[in-house]
C-alpha cells in the first residue's frame, strides 16, 4: 500500500513517515525541502508544493494521504 505525506520532511510528518515504513507501507514525501532523516528504500521524495496542481495530477493511486498544517 502507498501513502502520500505532504510536508513529510518536517518534524511531525517525518515521524508519520517513519511509522508508515515500520508498518510496511510505501511512502511518498511531497515537500519543498528534502528530509533530514534517512528515508529508507520504501520511501520516495518528490520536491514540490501542494499548490502545484500539475505535480499533484502526476501523483496517482495513493491509498492514504496525510496532510497536516500546523501554525
Phi and psi restraints in degrees (range 20) as a CNS / XPLOR table:
assign (resid 1 and name C) (resid 2 and name N)
       (resid 2 and name CA) (resid 2 and name C) 1.0 -122.9 20.0 2
assign (resid 2 and name N) (resid 2 and name CA)
       (resid 2 and name C) (resid 3 and name N) 1.0 138.2 20.0 2
assign (resid 2 and name C) (resid 3 and name N)
       (resid 3 and name CA) (resid 3 and name C) 1.0 -126.2 20.0 2
assign (resid 3 and name N) (resid 3 and name CA)
       (resid 3 and name C) (resid 4 and name N) 1.0 137.8 20.0 2
assign (resid 3 and name C) (resid 4 and name N)
       (resid 4 and name CA) (resid 4 and name C) 1.0 -101.2 20.0 2
assign (resid 4 and name N) (resid 4 and name CA)
       (resid 4 and name C) (resid 5 and name N) 1.0 129.8 20.0 2
assign (resid 4 and name C) (resid 5 and name N)
       (resid 5 and name CA) (resid 5 and name C) 1.0 -122.4 20.0 2
assign (resid 5 and name N) (resid 5 and name CA)
       (resid 5 and name C) (resid 6 and name N) 1.0 108.4 20.0 2
assign (resid 5 and name C) (resid 6 and name N)
       (resid 6 and name CA) (resid 6 and name C) 1.0 -79.7 20.0 2
assign (resid 6 and name N) (resid 6 and name CA)
       (resid 6 and name C) (resid 7 and name N) 1.0 140.8 20.0 2
assign (resid 6 and name C) (resid 7 and name N)
       (resid 7 and name CA) (resid 7 and name C) 1.0 68.1 20.0 2
assign (resid 7 and name N) (resid 7 and name CA)
       (resid 7 and name C) (resid 8 and name N) 1.0 27.1 20.0 2
assign (resid 7 and name C) (resid 8 and name N)
       (resid 8 and name CA) (resid 8 and name C) 1.0 -65.8 20.0 2
assign (resid 8 and name N) (resid 8 and name CA)
       (resid 8 and name C) (resid 9 and name N) 1.0 -7.8 20.0 2
assign (resid 8 and name C) (resid 9 and name N)
       (resid 9 and name CA) (resid 9 and name C) 1.0 -88.6 20.0 2
assign (resid 9 and name N) (resid 9 and name CA)
       (resid 9 and name C) (resid 10 and name N) 1.0 -12.0 20.0 2
assign (resid 9 and name C) (resid 10 and name N)
       (resid 10 and name CA) (resid 10 and name C) 1.0 -79.7 20.0 2
assign (resid 10 and name N) (resid 10 and name CA)
       (resid 10 and name C) (resid 11 and name N) 1.0 173.0 20.0 2
assign (resid 10 and name C) (resid 11 and name N)
       (resid 11 and name CA) (resid 11 and name C) 1.0 -58.1 20.0 2
assign (resid 11 and name N) (resid 11 and name CA)
       (resid 11 and name C) (resid 12 and name N) 1.0 -59.4 20.0 2
assign (resid 11 and name C) (resid 12 and name N)
       (resid 12 and name CA) (resid 12 and name C) 1.0 -65.9 20.0 2
assign (resid 12 and name N) (resid 12 and name CA)
       (resid 12 and name C) (resid 13 and name N) 1.0 -46.7 20.0 2
assign (resid 12 and name C) (resid 13 and name N)
       (resid 13 and name CA) (resid 13 and name C) 1.0 -64.7 20.0 2
assign (resid 13 and name N) (resid 13 and name CA)
       (resid 13 and name C) (resid 14 and name N) 1.0 -33.1 20.0 2
assign (resid 13 and name C) (resid 14 and name N)
       (resid 14 and name CA) (resid 14 and name C) 1.0 -64.6 20.0 2
assign (resid 14 and name N) (resid 14 and name CA)
       (resid 14 and name C) (resid 15 and name N) 1.0 -32.1 20.0 2
assign (resid 14 and name C) (resid 15 and name N)
       (resid 15 and name CA) (resid 15 and name C) 1.0 -72.4 20.0 2
assign (resid 15 and name N) (resid 15 and name CA)
       (resid 15 and name C) (resid 16 and name N) 1.0 -32.1 20.0 2
assign (resid 15 and name C) (resid 16 and name N)
       (resid 16 and name CA) (resid 16 and name C) 1.0 -63.9 20.0 2
assign (resid 16 and name N) (resid 16 and name CA)
       (resid 16 and name C) (resid 17 and name N) 1.0 -45.0 20.0 2
assign (resid 16 and name C) (resid 17 and name N)
       (resid 17 and name CA) (resid 17 and name C) 1.0 -60.6 20.0 2
assign (resid 17 and name N) (resid 17 and name CA)
       (resid 17 and name C) (resid 18 and name N) 1.0 -44.3 20.0 2
assign (resid 17 and name C) (resid 18 and name N)
       (resid 18 and name CA) (resid 18 and name C) 1.0 -59.7 20.0 2
assign (resid 18 and name N) (resid 18 and name CA)
       (resid 18 and name C) (resid 19 and name N) 1.0 -43.6 20.0 2
assign (resid 18 and name C) (resid 19 and name N)
       (resid 19 and name CA) (resid 19 and name C) 1.0 -66.4 20.0 2
assign (resid 19 and name N) (resid 19 and name CA)
       (resid 19 and name C) (resid 20 and name N) 1.0 -41.2 20.0 2
assign (resid 19 and name C) (resid 20 and name N)
       (resid 20 and name CA) (resid 20 and name C) 1.0 -60.2 20.0 2
assign (resid 20 and name N) (resid 20 and name CA)
       (resid 20 and name C) (resid 21 and name N) 1.0 -42.5 20.0 2
assign (resid 20 and name C) (resid 21 and name N)
       (resid 21 and name CA) (resid 21 and name C) 1.0 -62.2 20.0 2
assign (resid 21 and name N) (resid 21 and name CA)
       (resid 21 and name C) (resid 22 and name N) 1.0 -41.7 20.0 2
assign (resid 21 and name C) (resid 22 and name N)
       (resid 22 and name CA) (resid 22 and name C) 1.0 -65.1 20.0 2
assign (resid 22 and name N) (resid 22 and name CA)
       (resid 22 and name C) (resid 23 and name N) 1.0 -29.5 20.0 2
assign (resid 22 and name C) (resid 23 and name N)
       (resid 23 and name CA) (resid 23 and name C) 1.0 -84.7 20.0 2
assign (resid 23 and name N) (resid 23 and name CA)
       (resid 23 and name C) (resid 24 and name N) 1.0 -3.2 20.0 2
assign (resid 23 and name C) (resid 24 and name N)
       (resid 24 and name CA) (resid 24 and name C) 1.0 94.9 20.0 2
assign (resid 24 and name N) (resid 24 and name CA)
       (resid 24 and name C) (resid 25 and name N) 1.0 9.7 20.0 2
assign (resid 24 and name C) (resid 25 and name N)
       (resid 25 and name CA) (resid 25 and name C) 1.0 -82.0 20.0 2
assign (resid 25 and name N) (resid 25 and name CA)
       (resid 25 and name C) (resid 26 and name N) 1.0 146.9 20.0 2
assign (resid 25 and name C) (resid 26 and name N)
       (resid 26 and name CA) (resid 26 and name C) 1.0 -85.1 20.0 2
assign (resid 26 and name N) (resid 26 and name CA)
       (resid 26 and name C) (resid 27 and name N) 1.0 133.3 20.0 2
assign (resid 26 and name C) (resid 27 and name N)
       (resid 27 and name CA) (resid 27 and name C) 1.0 -120.2 20.0 2
assign (resid 27 and name N) (resid 27 and name CA)
       (resid 27 and name C) (resid 28 and name N) 1.0 149.4 20.0 2
assign (resid 27 and name C) (resid 28 and name N)
       (resid 28 and name CA) (resid 28 and name C) 1.0 -123.3 20.0 2
assign (resid 28 and name N) (resid 28 and name CA)
       (resid 28 and name C) (resid 29 and name N) 1.0 123.1 20.0 2
assign (resid 28 and name C) (resid 29 and name N)
       (resid 29 and name CA) (resid 29 and name C) 1.0 -98.0 20.0 2
assign (resid 29 and name N) (resid 29 and name CA)
       (resid 29 and name C) (resid 30 and name N) 1.0 124.9 20.0 2
assign (resid 29 and name C) (resid 30 and name N)
       (resid 30 and name CA) (resid 30 and name C) 1.0 -112.8 20.0 2
assign (resid 30 and name N) (resid 30 and name CA)
       (resid 30 and name C) (resid 31 and name N) 1.0 112.9 20.0 2
assign (resid 30 and name C) (resid 31 and name N)
       (resid 31 and name CA) (resid 31 and name C) 1.0 -157.2 20.0 2
assign (resid 31 and name N) (resid 31 and name CA)
       (resid 31 and name C) (resid 32 and name N) 1.0 161.8 20.0 2
assign (resid 31 and name C) (resid 32 and name N)
       (resid 32 and name CA) (resid 32 and name C) 1.0 -86.5 20.0 2
assign (resid 32 and name N) (resid 32 and name CA)
       (resid 32 and name C) (resid 33 and name N) 1.0 -15.7 20.0 2
assign (resid 32 and name C) (resid 33 and name N)
       (resid 33 and name CA) (resid 33 and name C) 1.0 -119.0 20.0 2
assign (resid 33 and name N) (resid 33 and name CA)
       (resid 33 and name C) (resid 34 and name N) 1.0 140.2 20.0 2
assign (resid 33 and name C) (resid 34 and name N)
       (resid 34 and name CA) (resid 34 and name C) 1.0 -69.1 20.0 2
assign (resid 34 and name N) (resid 34 and name CA)
       (resid 34 and name C) (resid 35 and name N) 1.0 151.2 20.0 2
assign (resid 34 and name C) (resid 35 and name N)
       (resid 35 and name CA) (resid 35 and name C) 1.0 -68.2 20.0 2
assign (resid 35 and name N) (resid 35 and name CA)
       (resid 35 and name C) (resid 36 and name N) 1.0 144.9 20.0 2
assign (resid 35 and name C) (resid 36 and name N)
       (resid 36 and name CA) (resid 36 and name C) 1.0 -85.5 20.0 2
assign (resid 36 and name N) (resid 36 and name CA)
       (resid 36 and name C) (resid 37 and name N) 1.0 -23.0 20.0 2
assign (resid 36 and name C) (resid 37 and name N)
       (resid 37 and name CA) (resid 37 and name C) 1.0 -88.7 20.0 2
assign (resid 37 and name N) (resid 37 and name CA)
       (resid 37 and name C) (resid 38 and name N) 1.0 159.7 20.0 2
assign (resid 37 and name C) (resid 38 and name N)
       (resid 38 and name CA) (resid 38 and name C) 1.0 -68.0 20.0 2
assign (resid 38 and name N) (resid 38 and name CA)
       (resid 38 and name C) (resid 39 and name N) 1.0 121.2 20.0 2
assign (resid 38 and name C) (resid 39 and name N)
       (resid 39 and name CA) (resid 39 and name C) 1.0 -89.6 20.0 2
assign (resid 39 and name N) (resid 39 and name CA)
       (resid 39 and name C) (resid 40 and name N) 1.0 -8.5 20.0 2
assign (resid 39 and name C) (resid 40 and name N)
       (resid 40 and name CA) (resid 40 and name C) 1.0 78.2 20.0 2
assign (resid 40 and name N) (resid 40 and name CA)
       (resid 40 and name C) (resid 41 and name N) 1.0 179.0 20.0 2
assign (resid 40 and name C) (resid 41 and name N)
       (resid 41 and name CA) (resid 41 and name C) 1.0 -79.4 20.0 2
assign (resid 41 and name N) (resid 41 and name CA)
       (resid 41 and name C) (resid 42 and name N) 1.0 -25.2 20.0 2
assign (resid 41 and name C) (resid 42 and name N)
       (resid 42 and name CA) (resid 42 and name C) 1.0 -100.3 20.0 2
assign (resid 42 and name N) (resid 42 and name CA)
       (resid 42 and name C) (resid 43 and name N) 1.0 23.1 20.0 2
assign (resid 42 and name C) (resid 43 and name N)
       (resid 43 and name CA) (resid 43 and name C) 1.0 -128.1 20.0 2
assign (resid 43 and name N) (resid 43 and name CA)
       (resid 43 and name C) (resid 44 and name N) 1.0 133.7 20.0 2
assign (resid 43 and name C) (resid 44 and name N)
       (resid 44 and name CA) (resid 44 and name C) 1.0 -112.2 20.0 2
assign (resid 44 and name N) (resid 44 and name CA)
       (resid 44 and name C) (resid 45 and name N) 1.0 139.7 20.0 2
assign (resid 44 and name C) (resid 45 and name N)
       (resid 45 and name CA) (resid 45 and name C) 1.0 -107.8 20.0 2
assign (resid 45 and name N) (resid 45 and name CA)
       (resid 45 and name C) (resid 46 and name N) 1.0 129.6 20.0 2
assign (resid 45 and name C) (resid 46 and name N)
       (resid 46 and name CA) (resid 46 and name C) 1.0 -120.9 20.0 2
assign (resid 46 and name N) (resid 46 and name CA)
       (resid 46 and name C) (resid 47 and name N) 1.0 120.5 20.0 2
assign (resid 46 and name C) (resid 47 and name N)
       (resid 47 and name CA) (resid 47 and name C) 1.0 -80.2 20.0 2
assign (resid 47 and name N) (resid 47 and name CA)
       (resid 47 and name C) (resid 48 and name N) 1.0 121.2 20.0 2
assign (resid 47 and name C) (resid 48 and name N)
       (resid 48 and name CA) (resid 48 and name C) 1.0 173.1 20.0 2
assign (resid 48 and name N) (resid 48 and name CA)
       (resid 48 and name C) (resid 49 and name N) 1.0 -176.5 20.0 2
assign (resid 48 and name C) (resid 49 and name N)
       (resid 49 and name CA) (resid 49 and name C) 1.0 -127.4 20.0 2
assign (resid 49 and name N) (resid 49 and name CA)
       (resid 49 and name C) (resid 50 and name N) 1.0 143.6 20.0 2
assign (resid 49 and name C) (resid 50 and name N)
       (resid 50 and name CA) (resid 50 and name C) 1.0 -64.1 20.0 2
assign (resid 50 and name N) (resid 50 and name CA)
       (resid 50 and name C) (resid 51 and name N) 1.0 -15.5 20.0 2
assign (resid 50 and name C) (resid 51 and name N)
       (resid 51 and name CA) (resid 51 and name C) 1.0 -82.4 20.0 2
assign (resid 51 and name N) (resid 51 and name CA)
       (resid 51 and name C) (resid 52 and name N) 1.0 -4.0 20.0 2
assign (resid 51 and name C) (resid 52 and name N)
       (resid 52 and name CA) (resid 52 and name C) 1.0 -88.2 20.0 2
assign (resid 52 and name N) (resid 52 and name CA)
       (resid 52 and name C) (resid 53 and name N) 1.0 91.7 20.0 2
assign (resid 52 and name C) (resid 53 and name N)
       (resid 53 and name CA) (resid 53 and name C) 1.0 -59.4 20.0 2
assign (resid 53 and name N) (resid 53 and name CA)
       (resid 53 and name C) (resid 54 and name N) 1.0 -40.2 20.0 2
assign (resid 53 and name C) (resid 54 and name N)
       (resid 54 and name CA) (resid 54 and name C) 1.0 -61.6 20.0 2
assign (resid 54 and name N) (resid 54 and name CA)
       (resid 54 and name C) (resid 55 and name N) 1.0 -36.5 20.0 2
assign (resid 54 and name C) (resid 55 and name N)
       (resid 55 and name CA) (resid 55 and name C) 1.0 -67.6 20.0 2
assign (resid 55 and name N) (resid 55 and name CA)
       (resid 55 and name C) (resid 56 and name N) 1.0 -42.4 20.0 2
assign (resid 55 and name C) (resid 56 and name N)
       (resid 56 and name CA) (resid 56 and name C) 1.0 -64.7 20.0 2
assign (resid 56 and name N) (resid 56 and name CA)
       (resid 56 and name C) (resid 57 and name N) 1.0 -32.7 20.0 2
assign (resid 56 and name C) (resid 57 and name N)
       (resid 57 and name CA) (resid 57 and name C) 1.0 -64.7 20.0 2
assign (resid 57 and name N) (resid 57 and name CA)
       (resid 57 and name C) (resid 58 and name N) 1.0 -27.2 20.0 2
assign (resid 57 and name C) (resid 58 and name N)
       (resid 58 and name CA) (resid 58 and name C) 1.0 -78.4 20.0 2
assign (resid 58 and name N) (resid 58 and name CA)
       (resid 58 and name C) (resid 59 and name N) 1.0 -21.8 20.0 2
assign (resid 58 and name C) (resid 59 and name N)
       (resid 59 and name CA) (resid 59 and name C) 1.0 -89.5 20.0 2
assign (resid 59 and name N) (resid 59 and name CA)
       (resid 59 and name C) (resid 60 and name N) 1.0 106.0 20.0 2
assign (resid 59 and name C) (resid 60 and name N)
       (resid 60 and name CA) (resid 60 and name C) 1.0 -121.1 20.0 2
assign (resid 60 and name N) (resid 60 and name CA)
       (resid 60 and name C) (resid 61 and name N) 1.0 161.0 20.0 2
assign (resid 60 and name C) (resid 61 and name N)
       (resid 61 and name CA) (resid 61 and name C) 1.0 59.2 20.0 2
assign (resid 61 and name N) (resid 61 and name CA)
       (resid 61 and name C) (resid 62 and name N) 1.0 50.1 20.0 2
assign (resid 61 and name C) (resid 62 and name N)
       (resid 62 and name CA) (resid 62 and name C) 1.0 -94.9 20.0 2
assign (resid 62 and name N) (resid 62 and name CA)
       (resid 62 and name C) (resid 63 and name N) 1.0 129.6 20.0 2
assign (resid 62 and name C) (resid 63 and name N)
       (resid 63 and name CA) (resid 63 and name C) 1.0 -74.8 20.0 2
assign (resid 63 and name N) (resid 63 and name CA)
       (resid 63 and name C) (resid 64 and name N) 1.0 -40.0 20.0 2
assign (resid 63 and name C) (resid 64 and name N)
       (resid 64 and name CA) (resid 64 and name C) 1.0 -131.7 20.0 2
assign (resid 64 and name N) (resid 64 and name CA)
       (resid 64 and name C) (resid 65 and name N) 1.0 141.9 20.0 2
assign (resid 64 and name C) (resid 65 and name N)
       (resid 65 and name CA) (resid 65 and name C) 1.0 -126.6 20.0 2
assign (resid 65 and name N) (resid 65 and name CA)
       (resid 65 and name C) (resid 66 and name N) 1.0 127.8 20.0 2
assign (resid 65 and name C) (resid 66 and name N)
       (resid 66 and name CA) (resid 66 and name C) 1.0 -109.7 20.0 2
assign (resid 66 and name N) (resid 66 and name CA)
       (resid 66 and name C) (resid 67 and name N) 1.0 119.8 20.0 2
assign (resid 66 and name C) (resid 67 and name N)
       (resid 67 and name CA) (resid 67 and name C) 1.0 -137.3 20.0 2
assign (resid 67 and name N) (resid 67 and name CA)
       (resid 67 and name C) (resid 68 and name N) 1.0 106.5 20.0 2
assign (resid 67 and name C) (resid 68 and name N)
       (resid 68 and name CA) (resid 68 and name C) 1.0 -115.9 20.0 2
assign (resid 68 and name N) (resid 68 and name CA)
       (resid 68 and name C) (resid 69 and name N) 1.0 136.4 20.0 2
assign (resid 68 and name C) (resid 69 and name N)
       (resid 69 and name CA) (resid 69 and name C) 1.0 -126.7 20.0 2
assign (resid 69 and name N) (resid 69 and name CA)
       (resid 69 and name C) (resid 70 and name N) 1.0 114.2 20.0 2
assign (resid 69 and name C) (resid 70 and name N)
       (resid 70 and name CA) (resid 70 and name C) 1.0 -117.2 20.0 2
assign (resid 70 and name N) (resid 70 and name CA)
       (resid 70 and name C) (resid 71 and name N) 1.0 145.9 20.0 2
